[in-house]
Amino acid sequence: EIARLQFLRRTAEARGDIELASEVWAAIALQRLRVHEVQGALEAHLFAQKLTRDTSKMDWQLFEYCQRLSAARSPAFLEGCWVQEELQQLRQALLARGFCSKQLLEASGARSVTDFALPGVNGKRLEAQLRGFHDSKSGEDREKASGLVDLARLFLLGRVLPISRVRDLLGPTCEVLLRLQVLAFVDGREQEDTPVFAIVALWPVEEDLLLVTDFEATFFSDDTEPVMYISEDSLALAAAASRAAGRCLDLCCGSGVQGIVALRRGADSVVFVDLNPRCLAFTRFNLAFNSLSHKSKGEFLVDLKASPPELGSFDAVLVNPPFMPNPDCIASGASTLFGDGGDTGEEVISAAITLASERLLAPGGHLIAVSKAPNAEDLPQRLRSWWRQRLGGRAKIWLSPATEAERYLPTAKSNPLEALRFQRGLRRLGVKSLSQVVLLIVATEEFEHFDASIVGPPRPGLWLDKDFLSSEVAKAVAMQEVEMPGAWMGLEAGFFPDSFQGPSPLWKDTASKLLFR
C-alpha cells in the first residue's frame, strides 16, 4: 500500500497537482504509522503540510500523535539531568492546583484514576464530566476547578494547552517541564501562545504522590519498550500491600509505583527490579520527584527467568508481573514486556515465586502479587509446584469471578481474527477461564510444608475494591505474623520448654480483636 501511494505521489508531483500530492503524503503518513515507522510517518506529514494550501484538511490529531511518539523516545529527564530543588517546587505547584487523586476523582466522577488509562476509550466522557464539574462552580472555586481540569486534560487525557495557560497554572516551574521534556511544543518550536502537549502521563496516586509513566498508546519503532501506565492491577497491589514494611523488593517495578507507595507508608528501604531499562530510568525520576531517592537501595536490570544477581533477603516482596496470556505470541495487546506473560500468562509470576522461595524472602517475610490466573481453581496446586522448599509457606488467594476463555479478549480493540486465534490458542492449552487474583504468601520455618487455599467466594470487582483489599490482606498478614515463632514477646523460639505445646488456640481470636477492634 505504501509503494502504491508513493507511485501515486510521484505521479501527482510530476503533473504539478500539489494538492493531490499533499493528500497522498498524508495517506503515506497514516500507513507508515500502522507499520510502526514513527519517524517516517512524521516526515510524511511534514511534507504534506508544506505542500497543502488548505491546512484545514490536515489530520492535526495524527500529526500531534506522531510528534508525541517521536518525542517520547528519549526525553531529557531519562538522563537524570534534574535539580532536586526544582522538582520539589514543581511538585508543590501541581499539588497547589489540586492535582491529587482525591480531587481528581471528585471532579471527574471516575471510580479510580485508572479510568484515565485509556483516553482513546474514556477520554470524551471524562472530559465532559470534568467540564461539568467546572461549570457547576462559581467565583474562586471555579478558578480552582479550572486549573485541575486543565492539568488533567494535559497530563492524563493527552490534550494540548496553550503554553501561556500552563505558565499561568504552574508559574516558573513550567520551564522545568519544558527543559526535562515532559512537555513539548506542538510544532517543535515556541511561538506566541503555541500549544504544548505532555510527552508522558503524570499520575496523582495516594494522597500526594505524583508518578510519570508512558501513555497507554505510546509505542516505538525500535526495541524500546514503554513503561506501563497506572492500571487497576497497580492500585490493587498497592492497596493489598498496605502492611509492607522493613526491607522491601519491588519486582517488575515498572514506574516504581509499588515500592514508592511502600516508602511513603513507612517502609525502611526498597530495591527495584525490572527487565526494561526504561522502567528503571522512570523509577529513578519518580523517586526524586517524590523526595524518596535516599530510601532506594538500588535499581537493577534483572531477568527473573535467567540467573538474577544476589539481592539479599526481604521482609516484603511486591510483584506485579506481566500476566497477559499470549499463546504463540498471538495477542498484539500482550506484545509489550509489561503485558506478555507467556502462553498461559504465568511464565513470569511462577519464576518470581520460585525465586522468592529460594532466596528473596526472609523467614516471616511475605510476598504479595496480582495476576490473572487461568483455571484459578487449580492455582493452589500450581503454587505448590513453584515453591521451593528452602522455607515453608502459607498462601492465601483472593479471586474475582472467572471470565470464560471463549469470552476473553486480549485487548478491547482486538480484531475478530486475532480474537478467534487467541481463543483457539487458549483452548489448545486447556485454559477454560481467567480470573483476577490477589495472592499472599508468608514464608515460615515449617520446612517442607506449603499450604495454599482460596479465601471465600469470588469477589466481583476485586481489583477496584480498595477498602476490602487493604483490610483483608493486611489482616491476613497480621495473623500470619501472630502465628510465626518469635513474632511476639514471650513466644520466641526456645522461650518455653520443649514439652510446652504453645498458647491456647483462643489466643488467635484474642489477638485478632486486639489488632483490629
HUTAMO-V374401 format. One record per helix or strand. SS is the DSSP state (hx for helix, st for strand). FROM is the first residue (numbers start at 1). TO is the last residue. If there is no record, write none. Layout:
# HUTAMO-V374401
ss=SS from=FROM to=TO
ss=SS from=FROM to=TO
This chain:
# HUTAMO-V374401
ss=hx from=2 to=15
ss=hx from=18 to=34
ss=hx from=38 to=51
ss=hx from=55 to=57
ss=hx from=60 to=72
ss=hx from=76 to=79
ss=hx from=84 to=96
ss=hx from=101 to=108
ss=hx from=113 to=117
ss=hx from=119 to=135
ss=hx from=139 to=155
ss=st from=161 to=162
ss=hx from=163 to=170
ss=hx from=173 to=179
ss=st from=183 to=185
ss=st from=195 to=198
ss=st from=201 to=205
ss=st from=209 to=213
ss=hx from=232 to=240
ss=st from=247 to=251
ss=hx from=257 to=264
ss=st from=269 to=274
ss=hx from=277 to=289
ss=hx from=293 to=295
ss=st from=296 to=301
ss=st from=314 to=320
ss=st from=324 to=324
ss=hx from=327 to=329
ss=hx from=332 to=334
ss=st from=340 to=340
ss=hx from=347 to=360
ss=st from=361 to=374
ss=hx from=376 to=386
ss=st from=392 to=399
ss=st from=403 to=404
ss=hx from=405 to=407
ss=hx from=416 to=428
ss=st from=433 to=444
ss=st from=450 to=454
ss=hx from=462 to=464
ss=hx from=466 to=483
ss=hx from=506 to=516
